[in-house]
């Protein structure tokens, strides 16, 4: 799979899209992260959405599982939004 800069959106925008699609706010998303063994604070999620921070890979994994989206899509690359388990 090849990626180029023209096919990249922002992590912040993709996170916002996924949150809207799942009808979940920052506080709810933060609370759900604890079910995956790691708390991602509402403050950090807010920084992600403002583009002031970029998630580490482990946080991207957790967010993608909660929001049921593909990790690579969430990072901003131009691929389908569906998670791997939706495609099976």
N, C-alpha and C positions, 0 to 999 in steps of 0.2 A: 504494500500500500504506500503510495507516494503522497506527500503533503507539500503544498506550497503556500506562501503567505496570502495569496488571494482567496484561499479556502479556509481562512481562520476567522472566527468570530471571537468575542471576548468571553472569558470565563464568567465575568460578572453578568453579562447579558444572558448567557445560557443558564446560569443559576436562577436568574429572575424568571425566565421562561418556564423552567421546570417547576419552580415554586408555584407560579400562577396555574400551570396545568394541573398540579396536585392540590390546589386550593389550600396552601399551607403558608403560614407567616414565619417570620424569623424566630420567634419564641417557640412555636410548635416544632419547627425544624431542629432547633437546639435541643429541646427536650427529647426528641426522638433519637438523637445521636447517642444518648446514654444507653439505649437498648443495644447498641452495637459496640459497647465496651469502651467508648471514648466520648467525653463531653466536648462538643464544639460550642463555644459560648455564642450567645446572641450577638455580642459585641464583635466577635470575629466574623460571624456571618454578615453582619452589617458592613464590615470592612471589605469583605469579598464583593458584596453587591455594589459598593462605591468604587471598586477597582483599586482600593488602597492596600489590599493584600491578595496574594494568590495562594490557594490551598496547596498543602503538601499532598503527595500521592495518597497517603493513607486517609486523609480527610476527603479527598475526591472520591475514593472508593466508598467510604461511608455515605457521603451525600448522594452518590449515584444509586446506591442500593435503596436508600430511603425514598428518593424521588423516582426510582424505577426508570432511569435513563442510562445510556451507555457512557462509560467513563470518558472515552475519547471525545464523544460529542460534547460532554459537559466541559471538557478542557477547551472547547472552541473549534475543533476541527470539523470539516464538512463531511459528515457521515450521518446515517440515520440516527434519530433520537432514541429509538427503541433499545432497551437493554438486551443483552445477550440471551437472557432467559425468556424474553418475549418471542425471540426468533426461533426458539427450539420447537 
